[in-house]
């Protein structure tokens, strides 16, 4: 009786937290993503790599936002696993990792543009970016469907996990869907910041532009890490609990997963702010550093003695 009362109180607390977090997220996220979509589609003329990634990121965030009201309802009530549950789960479990992977692609794209500006035109193109995004959408939709079929074999209610059945498939998804991308984002962001600071320009306008770019990259990295890391860390902890069979910790770990998921889903709103300003500023300093790197390459070539002279 006491356990049932405690579980009901805990479930009520989670539902209240979701209402407190998700109502403002929905109220801000839907209009912000709609405005961002309009800006990228209508205001930014022509297709660029950044535009392709941003539109895909907005689509992923928008689908995730649409799943939140159903997530709140399924968390509060014991909703059976039906077609609505499966559709909502697919939407949720596809678009969160998609957001992570697109943010990773944006970091890689920036890194290539800043670090290797002369080779960037070979590695980067809107068509290549669109092809990569399309491939990721297909793979994540397949992953989500397989994951749900494996998980729902033993469950009765939607978004309710009761059994201590360690999912190595989920572990694989967490490692390749977040922790490896996290390492890539950190590496690319640190390298971009180092490159920008090392090549500080003498012009006040260019110096101000570089400082702004450094702040944008640093803020994007912080938002990405702070929003997603708690959720994926608690998912790894839950896997360890399942493997060890520590049934006394299941309730606490599942609660931690749901709380950290609230923080991860806040990223839907923050993306609209961070990446709009990044897209607005990035083309200018990318072009500037392309010119800068070309001039430095030319200087190095001119400073080297001719091959025949060296051989002599």
C-alpha positions as CSV (number, residue, x, y, z in Angstrom):
1,X,0.0,0.0,0.0
2,X,2.8,2.4,0.9
3,X,4.7,1.6,-2.3
4,X,1.6,2.2,-4.3
5,X,1.0,5.6,-2.6
6,X,4.7,6.6,-3.1
7,X,4.5,5.6,-6.8
8,X,1.3,7.6,-7.3
9,X,2.9,10.7,-5.6
10,X,6.1,10.3,-7.6
11,X,4.1,10.0,-10.8
12,X,2.1,13.1,-9.9
13,X,5.3,15.0,-9.3
14,X,6.7,14.0,-12.7
15,X,3.4,15.1,-14.4
16,X,3.5,18.4,-12.6
17,X,7.1,19.0,-13.6
18,X,6.3,18.2,-17.2
19,X,3.5,20.7,-17.2
20,X,5.7,23.4,-15.7
21,X,8.4,22.7,-18.3
22,X,6.6,21.7,-21.5
23,X,3.8,24.3,-21.5
24,X,6.4,27.2,-21.9
25,X,8.4,25.0,-24.2
26,X,5.4,24.5,-26.5
27,X,4.3,28.2,-26.2
28,X,7.8,29.4,-27.2
29,X,9.0,26.6,-29.4
30,X,6.2,26.4,-31.9
31,X,6.2,30.0,-32.9
32,X,10.0,30.3,-32.7
33,X,10.5,27.3,-35.0
34,X,7.8,28.5,-37.4
35,X,9.5,31.9,-37.6
36,X,12.9,30.3,-38.0
37,X,11.5,28.1,-40.8
38,X,10.0,31.1,-42.6
39,X,13.3,33.1,-42.2
40,X,15.4,30.3,-43.7
41,X,13.0,29.5,-46.5
42,X,12.0,33.0,-47.5
43,X,14.6,35.4,-46.3
44,X,17.8,33.5,-47.0
45,X,18.0,33.3,-50.8
46,X,19.7,30.3,-52.4
47,X,20.7,27.0,-50.9
48,X,23.7,26.6,-48.7
49,X,25.0,23.8,-46.5
50,X,23.9,25.8,-43.4
51,X,20.4,26.4,-44.7
52,X,20.0,22.6,-45.4
53,X,21.1,21.7,-41.9
54,X,19.0,24.4,-40.3
55,X,15.8,23.4,-42.1
56,X,16.3,19.8,-41.1
57,X,17.0,20.8,-37.5
58,X,13.8,22.9,-37.4
59,X,11.8,20.0,-38.8
60,X,13.2,17.6,-36.2
61,X,12.5,20.1,-33.4
62,X,9.0,20.8,-34.7
63,X,8.1,17.1,-34.8
64,X,9.5,16.6,-31.3
65,X,7.4,19.5,-30.0
66,X,4.3,18.0,-31.6
67,X,4.9,14.8,-29.6
68,X,5.2,16.5,-26.2
69,X,1.4,16.9,-25.5
70,X,0.9,13.2,-26.1
71,X,4.0,12.4,-24.0
72,X,2.4,14.3,-21.1
73,X,-0.9,12.5,-21.5
74,X,0.7,9.1,-21.7
75,X,2.8,9.8,-18.7
76,X,-0.2,10.8,-16.6
77,X,-2.5,8.0,-17.7
78,X,-2.0,4.3,-18.3
79,X,-2.5,4.5,-22.0
80,X,-2.3,1.1,-23.8
81,X,0.2,0.5,-26.6
82,X,-1.9,1.3,-29.7
83,X,-1.3,3.0,-33.1
84,X,-1.4,6.5,-31.5
85,X,1.2,5.4,-29.0
86,X,3.4,3.8,-31.7
87,X,3.2,6.9,-33.9
88,X,4.0,9.3,-31.0
89,X,6.9,7.1,-29.9
90,X,8.3,6.9,-33.4
91,X,8.1,10.7,-33.7
92,X,9.7,11.3,-30.3
93,X,12.5,8.7,-30.6
94,X,13.4,9.6,-34.1
95,X,13.6,13.4,-33.8
96,X,15.6,13.7,-30.5
97,X,18.6,11.8,-31.9
98,X,18.1,13.6,-35.3
99,X,18.5,16.9,-33.5
100,X,21.7,15.7,-31.9
101,X,23.1,14.4,-35.2
102,X,22.2,17.6,-37.2
103,X,23.9,19.7,-34.6
104,X,27.0,17.5,-35.0
105,X,26.9,17.9,-38.8
106,X,26.7,21.7,-38.3
107,X,29.8,21.6,-36.1
108,X,31.7,19.5,-38.6
109,X,30.6,21.8,-41.4
110,X,31.9,24.8,-39.5
111,X,35.1,23.1,-38.7
112,X,35.8,22.2,-42.4
113,X,34.9,25.8,-43.5
114,X,37.2,27.4,-40.9
115,X,40.0,24.9,-40.7
116,X,40.3,23.9,-44.4
117,X,38.8,26.8,-46.4
118,X,40.7,25.9,-49.6
119,X,39.3,22.3,-49.6
120,X,35.9,23.3,-48.3
121,X,34.4,23.6,-51.8
122,X,35.3,20.0,-52.5
123,X,33.9,18.5,-49.2
124,X,30.9,20.8,-48.9
125,X,27.9,21.3,-51.0
126,X,24.1,21.7,-50.4
127,X,23.4,18.5,-52.3
128,X,25.9,16.5,-50.1
129,X,24.3,18.0,-47.0
130,X,20.8,17.1,-48.2
131,X,21.9,13.6,-49.0
132,X,23.5,13.1,-45.6
133,X,20.4,14.4,-43.8
134,X,18.2,12.1,-46.0
135,X,20.3,9.1,-45.1
136,X,20.1,9.9,-41.4
137,X,16.3,10.3,-41.5
138,X,15.9,6.9,-43.1
139,X,18.4,5.2,-40.6
140,X,16.7,6.8,-37.6
141,X,13.2,5.9,-38.7
142,X,14.3,2.3,-39.1
143,X,16.1,2.4,-35.7
144,X,13.1,3.8,-34.0
145,X,10.7,1.2,-35.4
146,X,13.1,-1.7,-34.5
147,X,13.7,-0.2,-31.0
148,X,10.0,0.1,-30.2
149,X,9.2,-3.4,-31.4
150,X,11.9,-4.8,-29.2
151,X,10.8,-2.7,-26.2
152,X,7.1,-3.1,-26.5
153,X,7.2,-6.9,-26.5
154,X,7.0,-6.9,-22.6
155,X,5.3,-3.6,-21.9
156,X,1.5,-3.0,-21.4
157,X,1.4,0.8,-21.3
158,X,2.8,3.6,-23.5
159,X,6.0,5.3,-22.2
160,X,5.9,3.1,-19.2
161,X,8.9,0.8,-18.5
162,X,8.5,-1.8,-15.9
163,X,10.8,-4.8,-16.7
164,X,14.5,-5.2,-15.9
165,X,15.4,-6.2,-19.4
166,X,18.8,-4.8,-20.4
167,X,18.6,-3.4,-23.9
168,X,21.9,-3.6,-25.7
169,X,20.2,-2.1,-28.7
170,X,19.5,1.0,-26.7
171,X,23.1,1.1,-25.4
172,X,24.3,1.0,-29.0
173,X,21.9,3.8,-29.9
174,X,23.1,5.9,-26.9
175,X,26.8,5.5,-27.7
176,X,26.6,6.1,-31.4
177,X,23.6,8.6,-31.1
178,X,25.1,10.9,-28.5
179,X,28.4,10.1,-26.9
180,X,30.4,9.8,-30.2
181,X,28.6,12.9,-31.6
182,X,29.4,14.8,-28.3
183,X,33.1,14.0,-28.8
184,X,32.9,15.3,-32.3
185,X,31.1,18.5,-31.4
186,X,33.5,19.2,-28.6
187,X,36.6,18.6,-30.8
188,X,35.2,20.7,-33.7
189,X,34.1,23.5,-31.4
190,X,37.4,23.7,-29.6
191,X,39.4,23.6,-32.8
192,X,37.2,26.4,-34.3
193,X,37.6,28.6,-31.3
194,X,41.4,28.0,-31.3
195,X,41.6,28.8,-35.0
196,X,39.6,32.0,-34.6
197,X,41.6,33.2,-31.7
198,X,44.9,32.4,-33.3
199,X,44.0,34.4,-36.4
200,X,42.7,37.5,-34.7
201,X,42.6,40.3,-37.2
202,X,44.0,43.8,-36.8
203,X,40.8,45.5,-38.1
204,X,38.4,46.4,-35.3
205,X,35.5,45.3,-37.3
206,X,37.0,41.9,-38.0
207,X,38.1,41.5,-34.4
208,X,34.6,42.2,-33.2
209,X,33.2,39.7,-35.7
210,X,35.6,37.0,-34.6
211,X,34.8,37.6,-30.9
212,X,31.1,37.3,-31.7
213,X,31.7,34.1,-33.6
214,X,33.7,32.6,-30.7
215,X,30.9,33.4,-28.4
216,X,28.3,31.8,-30.7
217,X,30.3,28.6,-31.0
218,X,30.9,28.4,-27.2
219,X,27.3,29.0,-26.4
220,X,26.1,26.4,-28.9
221,X,28.5,23.9,-27.3
222,X,27.3,24.7,-23.8
223,X,23.7,24.4,-24.7
224,X,24.2,21.1,-26.5
225,X,26.2,19.6,-23.6
226,X,24.0,20.9,-20.8
227,X,20.7,19.9,-22.4
228,X,21.5,16.4,-23.7
229,X,24.2,15.0,-21.4
230,X,22.0,14.4,-18.3
231,X,19.5,12.4,-20.3
232,X,22.0,10.2,-22.0
233,X,24.0,9.7,-18.9
234,X,20.9,8.5,-17.0
235,X,20.1,6.2,-19.9
236,X,23.5,4.6,-19.4
237,X,22.9,4.4,-15.7
238,X,19.5,2.7,-16.3
239,X,21.3,0.1,-18.5
240,X,23.8,-0.6,-15.7
241,X,20.9,-1.0,-13.3
242,X,19.1,-3.4,-15.6
243,X,22.3,-5.5,-16.2
244,X,23.0,-5.7,-12.4
245,X,19.4,-6.4,-11.6
246,X,19.3,-3.7,-8.9
247,X,15.5,-3.6,-8.7
248,X,15.6,-1.2,-5.7
249,X,17.1,1.5,-7.9
250,X,14.7,1.1,-10.8
251,X,12.1,3.7,-9.7
252,X,14.7,6.3,-8.9
253,X,16.6,5.8,-12.2
254,X,13.4,5.9,-14.2
255,X,12.4,9.1,-12.5
256,X,15.8,10.6,-13.3
257,X,15.4,9.7,-16.9
258,X,12.0,11.5,-17.1
259,X,13.3,14.6,-15.3
260,X,16.4,14.8,-17.5
261,X,14.3,14.3,-20.6
262,X,12.5,17.5,-19.7
263,X,15.8,19.3,-19.9
264,X,16.7,17.6,-23.2
265,X,13.4,18.7,-24.7
266,X,14.0,22.3,-23.8
267,X,16.6,22.3,-26.5
268,X,13.8,22.6,-29.0
269,X,13.4,26.3,-28.0
270,X,17.1,27.0,-27.6
271,X,18.0,25.8,-31.1
272,X,15.8,28.5,-32.6
273,X,17.8,31.2,-30.9
274,X,21.4,29.8,-31.1
275,X,21.4,28.6,-34.7
276,X,19.6,31.5,-36.2
277,X,22.3,33.9,-34.9
278,X,25.0,31.4,-35.9
279,X,23.6,31.2,-39.5
280,X,23.3,35.0,-39.7
281,X,26.9,35.6,-38.6
282,X,28.7,32.5,-40.0
283,X,28.8,33.2,-43.7
284,X,30.6,36.5,-43.1
285,X,33.5,35.3,-41.0
286,X,33.7,32.0,-43.0
287,X,34.3,34.1,-46.1
288,X,36.7,36.3,-44.3
289,X,38.8,33.4,-43.0
290,X,38.8,31.8,-46.4
291,X,40.5,34.9,-47.7
292,X,42.8,35.0,-44.7
293,X,43.9,31.4,-45.2
294,X,44.5,31.9,-48.9
295,X,46.8,34.8,-48.3
296,X,48.7,32.8,-45.6
297,X,49.1,29.9,-48.0
298,X,50.5,32.2,-50.6
299,X,52.9,33.8,-48.1
300,X,54.2,30.4,-47.1
301,X,54.7,29.4,-50.8
302,X,56.5,32.7,-51.5
303,X,58.8,32.3,-48.5
304,X,60.0,28.9,-49.5
305,X,63.1,28.8,-51.8
306,X,62.8,27.1,-55.2
307,X,63.3,23.4,-55.3
308,X,66.4,23.6,-57.5
309,X,68.0,26.1,-55.1
310,X,67.3,23.8,-52.1
311,X,68.8,20.8,-54.0
312,X,71.9,22.9,-54.8
